[in-house]
Amino acid sequence: MPKSGSEKAYTALGRAVGLSAGAAHERVRKFRKRGVIRRTTVDVDPAALGRGVLAFVMVESSAWMGDAAAAFLAIPEIQEAHVIAGSACVLVKVRTATTEALQDVLRRLYAIEGVSGTQATASLETFFERPVSPQQ
């Protein structure tokens, strides 16, 4: 009987870390239970999905934005949003198809209550994006 996708994944994971597939599965289960592993994802190439424009946007406000998570979450092009310290109060990671679409995201950011300005930086090339490793 052929192995399922998850069985193959645990076999490959186990091989990479020196465990059997069963031991790797048990270790992952324990990490999920402890909250170390929050989710399992697939690494998708954004350009292949028509989302080749990457920008980081510093969002400025004269008010506390820590309670505005839902407003940022409502903009689907925003991949990440972080409350930060410094001259801006929120940093967002945005992926769009075009610079015109990025401009539209900036307009929608201005529509969020309390937003007074943005500073967008477009990425020309990504050297790497590294996931957090438990070994670090």
Salt bridges, closest charged atoms under 4 A:
GLU26 OE2 - ARG29 NH2 2.50
GLU77 OE2 - ARG108 NH2 3.02
GLU80 OE1 - HIS82 NE2 2.87
GLU80 OE2 - LYS93 NZ 3.83
ASP104 OD2 - ARG108 NH2 2.93
GLU129 OE2 - LYS93 NZ 2.73
GLU129 OE2 - ARG95 NH2 3.27
